[in-house]
């Protein structure tokens, strides 16, 4: 279980510091595998390898929503409710946490290590995203297929010279070229735009 202290501004632009708790049980890890059809090692490997913002953003959002909850000290319980999760996911505290993960890979690794059951966390090789399973027949991840996309020859303008409408509507390859495609090198404004694009893409799919 992980306690995370987050400093953020509320909607009145006042500084607020809050403590939030995150945890992922073995049952929830199994459920994640059943839903996605893959092990948690593959899930982490995707986060480690991909530079596709449309893939990264939903993964971060999903794992945060899966882990946040309320710690009940009196009854020694950790309670996750839809109401509490929704309230957190629409808060500025969530925004600050999300941006921290997007700009600091080590912060996300520390987060994952803290929310996972301790015995499983010790088995994860975060450099590859693989689980260190003794006597496993094969723990070597297969090479990831990378599709090389040739960008259209047109971009003479900088990121700042595009309108919000153009940034929202442009192809992912063009957006990645404007912003480097690496969340660790993006500005806060570019990360926020990438988040809006990913949210729009998910809404269209639904």
Residue pairs with C-beta under 8 A, 6 or more apart in sequence:
1 21
1 22
1 23
1 71
1 78
1 114
1 115
2 21
2 22
2 23
2 67
2 111
2 114
2 115
3 19
3 20
3 21
4 19
4 20
4 21
4 22
4 97
4 111
5 17
5 18
5 19
5 20
6 17
6 18
6 19
6 20
6 93
6 96
6 97
7 15
7 16
7 17
7 96
8 15
8 16
8 18
8 91
8 92
8 93
8 95
8 96
9 15
9 16
9 92
10 16
10 92
11 92
16 92
16 93
18 93
20 68
20 88
20 93
20 97
21 68
21 69
21 70
21 71
21 78
22 64
22 67
22 68
22 69
22 111
22 114
22 115
23 67
23 69
23 78
23 115
24 63
24 66
24 67
24 115
24 116
24 117
25 117
26 117
26 120
28 66
29 40
29 116
29 117
29 120
32 40
32 43
32 66
33 39
33 40
36 43
39 131
40 120
40 124
40 131
41 124
41 129
41 130
41 131
41 139
41 141
42 129
42 141
43 59
43 129
44 112
44 124
44 126
44 129
44 130
45 128
45 129
45 130
45 141
45 144
46 55
46 59
46 129
47 56
47 59
47 60
47 108
47 129
48 126
48 127
48 128
48 129
49 129
49 144
50 56
51 176
51 181
51 182
51 183
52 172
52 176
52 181
53 172
53 175
53 176
53 181
53 183
53 194
53 197
53 198
54 172
54 197
54 198
54 201
56 102
56 183
57 194
57 195
57 198
57 199
58 198
58 202
60 98
60 101
60 102
60 108
61 89
61 98
63 112
64 89
64 94
64 97
64 98
65 85
65 89
67 115
68 80
68 84
68 85
68 88
68 89
69 78
69 79
69 80
69 81
69 84
69 85
70 78
70 79
70 80
70 81
70 84
71 77
71 78
72 78
72 79
88 94
98 195
99 188
99 191
100 107
101 107
101 108
101 111
102 183
102 184
102 186
102 191
103 183
103 184
103 186
103 191
104 184
105 184
109 126
112 121
112 124
112 126
113 121
113 124
113 126
114 121
116 124
120 131
123 131
123 132
123 133
124 130
124 131
124 132
125 131
125 132
128 141
129 141
130 139
130 140
130 141
131 139
132 139
133 139
149 173
151 173
151 174
151 177
152 174
155 174
155 177
155 178
158 178
159 167
159 178
159 179
159 190
162 170
162 178
164 193
167 175
167 178
167 193
167 197
168 193
168 196
168 197
168 200
172 197
175 194
175 197
179 185
179 186
179 190
179 194
180 186
183 191
183 194
186 194
